[in-house]
Amino acid sequence: MAPKSKSKSSTATAKINGAQAAEAVPPQWPSLTPVLTAEDLTLETLLPDQIVTVSNLMTPTLCAKYVNFLRSLPLTTTPTTPQKGHAVRVNDRYQVQDPSFAAALWEQTALKDLLIRHRENTGSSDAWGGEVLGLNPNIRIYRYAPGHFFGAHYDDFNNVQFTDPSEPAKPWIPAVTTWTLLLYLSNCEGGETVFYPEPTSKRAPTPKPVSVAPEMGMALLHRHGKECMLHEGKEVTGGEKWVIRSDLCVRR
């Protein structure tokens, strides 16, 4: 469980960026093709109810197409001096509110089918924290160049007014985010996301860290909010780490 006294992702910064994202005009994203089907992919559990990955959710061809496109976006570098109580982060980022692209990532890749299959296999309706509606329309793009990193922190949850772009006349649904989604579009040296599980009791030994290296086309999902584990993004030492970030949204 995430102690409130530890560093976390900046909620204040997120609100500012969220306001800017709401004003930004969504770009013309490339088509999400080619992709593999859920039958060709596997959701791998690294830590039960905490960390899962899907290799090759996005094909190398699709990743290359997206990296080339993302280079054209107006990326901004995060401040090197964080607000009090928040983790140090150095990267380039772009943020936009885009329900249609969030829906495309959810529907047109194998992500939706894989998560539903996982829920059915586990027999738990609460496998993802509730009734999954889709992805957070707050889309974030990260580029980590050599020397960039994200210090140890916790990811907070956000309340979301969830809408279905295919049915704009319907009222929005109260939702909350439960899991962070990171889609890696490139390979690089360094840049691992390292999680630090806490001991199950005062007498229990400290578990070993769980390190996830960036892998082109891989999706990494990890639980956030009050159940989030302390984690960090290690410094990139070679190449660039390109990431599409969103979150799972469940009915509130």
Buried (B, 14 or more C-beta within 10 A) or exposed (E): EBEEEEBBBBBEBBEEBBEEBEEBEBBEBEEBEEBBEBEEBEBEEBBEBBBBBBBBBBBBEBBBBBBEBBEEBEBEEBEEEBEEEBBBBBBBBBBBBBBEBBBBBBBEBBBBBBBBBBBEEEEEEEBBBBBBBBBBBBBBBBBBBBEBBBEBBBBBBBEBEBBBBEEEEEEEBEBBBBBBBBBBBBBBBBBBBBBBBEEEEEEEEEBEBBEBBBBBBBBBBBBBBEBBBBBBBBBBEEBBBBBBBBBBBBEB
